[in-house]
Amino acid sequence: MNSISTEIRFLKITFSAGLFGILFLSCSSSEHKTIKLAHSLDPTHSVHKAMLFMAERLREKSGGTMEIQIYPSGQLGAERECLELLQIGSLGITKVSAAVLEGFMEEYKVLGLPYLFESKEHCFRVLDGEIGQKLLLAGEDIWLRGLCFYDAGSRSFYTKTEPILEPDNLKGKKIRVMKSITANKMITSMGGTPTPISWGELYTALQSGVVDGAENNPPSFYLSHHYEVCKYYSIDEHTTIPDVLLVSTIIWDKLSNQEKRWLQEAADESVKVQRKLWLESEQESLEGVKKAGVQIYFPDKIRFREKVKPIYEELKSNGKIYHLIETIRNEVPEDVND
């Protein structure tokens, strides 16, 4: 199994039953069930608001017999830590970036590839269709079942000393990346120096000069206050990596078929809410950083696309992954090619 330690397997087998009763489920005579959900985002984030909607819809659908308790802002750990808590059944649901799942499921490295999607419509077509459904279920053998994908926009560069208008501008610069092999390769191929740093430590790292910049979507740039340090935002939209909402299969398997339907329906409904909120938050965020003195640029993407071609060439030797890439490319909506 990918990236699953012996310790995790041992804990899962030994403690899952006990942890389920203590930490996941509180049952009264009316069989009221409480699922704990933890994530690392700020409560003002569109994903958190969508989760609140999901929790309310689950309560309504279940007639009050099911409840989701949400712990935002990394209260129960960072993304990888929350995933591991899911694997041993001590946490019910979490949200992580699809990039973090690379270390658990090989298929997810595809979603972190630069310039994979031609448009947001292309991305949604893939995630909402058969490909997306297969990806959501790809981790069931390691106790991770995907419920839905949330929109996390496209990631672009923000820097301290100069804008990134072409790949050459990245030379000699240390750019913070997530702990993702694909993200590291992307920055290296463009000429920069990838530097993995946890999200919670990034503001200080930017301020102290440990890194020269980072890359993320507008709401993350704004809500993190990184714009106080980085005054250049270059919208090159190199990756469109969704967030993934996952449930522990240890928890999922304890639910009745009806309870599973309620939870899945509530998650699906929250996707529509989140996508609307995301669009609003992107606009608000760009306006907010502009007011704070950030200069926004829209560089030509062609040179960036050229630089990352070797990443795709390297993946041709992996038949399974490259077939998935080709399948995704063939899912481009007709109006994108018009």
N, C-alpha and C positions, 0 to 999 in steps of 0.2 A: 504494500500500500504506500502511496506517495506521502512522504513527510509525516508519517504517523509513528511516533516513538513507541518503544516497548512499554514505557511507563504509561502512556495514554491508553494503550490496549489493556494493560493490567487494571488500571483504575476503572475503565469502562466496565469490564467484566465483574470486578469485585464490588464496586460501589454504586452502580447505576440504580439498582432497585432502592437502596436506602436514600440516595440523594433525591430520587424522584419524589419519594414521599415527603422528605423534609423541605426541599428547596423548590420544587416545581408545583406541587399540588397541595392545596389545602381543602380538604373535603369536610363538609358538614353533613348533617342528615339529609340535606337536599342535594348532595353531590355537587356543591359549588366548586368550580375549578379555577385556580389562578395560575396563569402562565407568566413567568418573568421574562421581560424583554430588555436587553441592554444594548446600548450603542454609544459611539464616541462623539456624536454631533451635538451642537448647541441647540437648546430648546426652541430657538427662533428659526431653525432650519426647516425647509419645506418637507424633508423626510420625516422629521420628528412630528410635524403637524399632521402628516399623512398617517403616521402610526397612531396618533391620538384618534383620528377618524376611524381607523381600523379597529381600535379597541372599543370604541363606542358602537360600531356596527356589530362586532362580535357579541357585545353585551345584549344588544337589541335582538339579534338573530337567535341567541340562545335563551332568551327570556330571563336574562340575568344569572344564568347558571355557569357562564364562563366569563372570565375577566382577564385582562392583560395589564400587568403592572410594568410601567416603563421607567427605566433608569438611564437617563441621557448623560452626555458630557463625560463619558469614560468612568463613571462611578464604579463599575464592576470590572474595569480593565480595558486595555486597548483592543483593537479589532482581532488580532490573532489570539489573544488571550480569551476573548469571548467565544471564538470558534472552538477552542479547546474545551471550554466549559460546556459548550453544546455537545461535544463528543463524549463527555462523561455524564451527560444528563443533569448537570447542576444548574444549567440555564436553559430556558425554553426556546427563545428566539433571539436572533441578533441580526444586525445589518453590517455588512462589510463591503468594501470596494471589491469589484470582480478581480482586480489586480492581486489582492491579498490571497485569493483562492488559487493562484498559480501554484503555490507550494503544497496544495492539497489535491488538486485535480489538474492534470496536464491540459485538458481542453480549454481551461479558462485563460491560458496564456494568449489565446487568439484574440480575446476581447481587449487585450492591452496593446495590440499591434498598432503602430502609427498609421494614420490615414487608411484604415480598413474600411470605414463607412464613407459613402459619398455624401450623405446628408443625414439629418435627424430622422427623416422619414424612412430612409434605408435602415437605420439603426432600429427603429421601432418595429419595422416589418420583420426583421430578424428575431428580435427579442420576444415579440408577441406571437411568433409562429412556431413551427415544428422544431427549428433549431434551438430557439430559446427554451422550449419545454424540455428538450433532451439535456441541455446544459443544467437546468434546474434540478433534474433528477440524477445527474452524473455522480453526485457524492453520497448516494444512499448507502453504499457499501462502507463508507467511513463515517456514517451516522449524521450526515448533513443533507437535509432535503431543502431545496430552494422553493420558496413560495411565490416570489415575484421579483421583477427587476424594477428599480426606481431610476428615474432620469438623474444623471449627475453631470449633464452637459458635456462640454469639451474642455480639455485642459490646454492651457497656453502658458507662455513664459512671463514671469515678472522678476525684475532685477533691480539692483541698487544703483549702478553707475552708468549704464547705457541700455538702450532698447535692443532687443534681439530682432533684427530686421532680416538677417540671413544667417545660415549656419555658422559662417566664419565668426560671427559675433560671440559665439559660445566658446571659442578657443580660449583656454586658460581660465575658464570660469568653472567654479564648483557649483553644481546645481543640485538642490535637494530632490531626491526621488523617493517614492515608496519602496518598501523592501520587495522589489519585483525584478526578476532577471530580465524581463522584456524591457522594463523602464530603464534599467542600467544600459542595456544594449542600444536603446534608442538614443540616449544622451551621448554615449560614446561614439556612435555612428555619425552624429551631427557635429562632433568635435569638442564637446564639453566633458567635464569630469563629474560623473554621477556620484552623489553622496547621500546614502540612505540615512535619514534622520526621522525619528518619530514625530508625528504631527504636533504633539504637545510641546516639544522642545524646539520647534522650528523658529518661532518668533525670536527667541534668544539667540539662536544660531545665526539668523540673518542680522540681527542687531550687532552681534560681536564679530561678525565677519568670518565665522566658520564656513559659511556658504555665501556665494555671491547672488544667489537667486533661487527660485523654485518654479514649479509649474502646477497650475490648478485652475479650476473653473472660477468664474466671477464671484458667486456667492461665498465660496471658501476663501478667496482672496480678501473679500470685504469683511466677512464675519470674524475672521481670524485677526483682523487689524494689521495684517502684514503690509498693507498699503502705507502704514505709518513709516515703514523702513524702505520699502521698494516703491519708487516713483515712476517706474516704466512697466507698462503692461502691453505685451505684444500678442495680439490675438491670431496665433497661427493654427490653433485648434488641432494639434498633432494627434491627440487621442480622444476617443469618446468612450469612456469606460463607465459602465453602469454600476450602480449599487445593487447589491443582492440581499434580499431578505430571506433568512434561512431559519428552519426549525430543526431542533434535535430529533432524529428519528426515534430516540429513546422515548421522547415525549410524544411524538406523533403516533407511535404505535400503541400508546396507552389510551388514545382517544377513540371514541366510537366512530363509525362511519359518518353518522350525522354531524358529530362534532368536527370531524375533519372537513366536511363540506362547509360548515359555518365559517371555520377559520380560513379556508382557501377563498371562499367568496368574499369575506371581509378584506383579505389581502388584495384580491383582484380589484375590488372597488376602490381601495386606497391608491392604487396606481393612477387612476384617472384624476383623482384629487391632487396627487403629488405632481403630476406633469403640469397641471395648470398653475399650481403654486410655484413650480420651478421657473416657468417662463416669467412670472411676475418678479421673482426674486433675482433673476439674472439682470433684468432691466434696472431694478432698484439698486443692485450692487454696482453696476457700471456707472450709474448716475452718482452713487455715493463716493466711489473712488475718484471720479472726476472732480467732485467738489472738494475732495481732500488734496487735490493737486497732482494726481497721477496723470501722466501722459499716456494716452492709449493709441496704439498703432495696429495696422492691419497689413502685415507683410505678405508678399507674394509666397504662396505655399509651394510653388513648383520646385524651388531649390531644396526645400526641406524634404519633399517627397523623394527627390532623387537620392538624397543622402541615406535614406532608410531602406532603399531597395535591397541592399545586401542582407538585411534581416530576413526578408522574404525568400531570398535565394538560399539562405542557409536552411530554412525550414522545408525546402523541397525534399530533403532526405528523410523527412518524417512523413510518411504517406498518410497516416491518420490525421495529423494536424493540417497538412497542406490541403487535403481533400476538404476539410472543414472550412478553410480559408476560401477555396474556390466556390464552395456551396454558398457561403455568405456573399461573395462577390456577385453571384448569379441572382441574388435576391433583390437587386436594385429595382425599385419601382419604375414603371415605364416613364412617368413624368420627369424623373431625374435625368433620363437620357434624351428627352425631347429637345 
